[in-house]
Amino acid sequence: MSKQTNTFLEVVEAHKGIIYKIAQSYCHNNHDKEDLVQEITVQLWKSFGNYNQQFKYSTWIYRIALNVAISFYRRETKRRPLAQPLPETIFNREDTEHATAQEQQLVLLQQFIAELKELDRALVLLYLDGKSHRETAEIIGISETNVATKLGRIKEKLKQKFALVNS
Amino acid sequence: MTEVQLLQIWKSYDEKLEKSLLVNAKNIADIQKLKASSALHSLKGIKWLGILFGIVWVLFVGFLLWHSLSFSKLFFVVSAAIHLVVSVIAIGVYIKHLLLIHQFDNSQSIVEAQQKLVMLNTSSLQVLRLLLLQLPVFSTFYITFDWIQQSPLSFWLIQVPIVLLQAALGIWLYRNIHYKNHDKKWFKWLMGSGEFAPVKRAMDFLNEIETFKQEK
């Protein structure tokens, strides 16, 4: 394996959660999710040679993964299959634990996120991943004030939905 | 549900993923051999097809024009020449779009990249506007001096109003087919179905992005 491939592997390994969570948030079923993970990884690899060191790896990955995910989501329902699907998946998940109360809340949270518009979904994912307003603004391409205003509204909406379900 | 609780749920999900998510290194290495099925893949094909068909068509019209260069065929020559110029411009626009597709960078900010993507997806509208501008030439290329002399009434009372109407319609459509008119009734009727339905959806998204960018 070349040095570049090894570095790429390390970057994907270190940021696998970002790719998985974005794919999970923009896909309705597991098959689409696997396709999207593959598509994001291919696009990351294609752009890896032009990676701009001015940005952190995470910022670069968020931008590409979110852009690919939004385009994937918006593509017509009659989607073309991948040009050359891999025989196996890129990520394997080992689930051994049973659903706890917190996991049930997580399922609800994911459901509420899925109900948001594509751009709001990107905002809330960055917020939940602990990104600052400045970083979020840089990834999304809007002002920090705008990020704060929109996030305030989205958080309120999420709280209301939880309150409705838990009441 | 408080903000802290929301973040805690997400953090526990993150930790769980970190433990349970295994990266298939062999597949990642195989990715280097794959071609991406990008959002612009099909658009690239359409543009190439448009350019190739356009070149063949321009050569054909150019051939006809070359062999018709005489004063007696003035209406045909002028109509074909206008059509030829518009077709060459349309090919140029398609080549420009192809370059933009080639230069498209997914690592731009989300708003910037999505806006460019939608613009590219609606770029066929630019060509449509151009082609509509030449609407009258399809009613002028068959006019002859003999017809004007032998049947002046049918020429002035039927043919000329038709050409003027087409010219007015062509100019109006050229000026008004724009995503900013996406909420107008006529626009929805014209673009809302058939092959333009995806263009309409793309325009709605463009409008959504514009609203998203506004601080309110």
Interface residues (C-beta under 8 A of the other chain):
Chain A: M1 T5 F8 L9 V12 E13 K16 G17 Y20 K21 Q38 E39 T41 V42 Q43 W45 K46 S47 N50 Y51 N52 F55 W60 R63 I64 L66 N67 V68 I70 S71 F72 R74 R75 E76 R80 L82 A83 Q84 L86 E88 T89 I90 F91 N92 R93 E94 D95 T96 E97 Q102 Q105 L106 L109 K117 L119 A122 L128 D129 G130 E138 I139 I140 G141 I142 S143 T145 N146 T149 K150 K155 L158 K159 F162 A163 N166
Chain B: M1 T2 E3 Q5 L6 L7 Q8 I9 W10 S12 Y13 D14 K16 L17 E18 S20 L21 L22 V23 N24 A25 K26 N27 I28 A29 D30 I31 Q32 L34 K35 A36 S37 S38 A39 S42 D105 N106 S107 Q108 S109 I110 V111 E112 A113 Q114 L117 P198 R201 F205 E208 I209 F212 K213 Q214 E215 K216
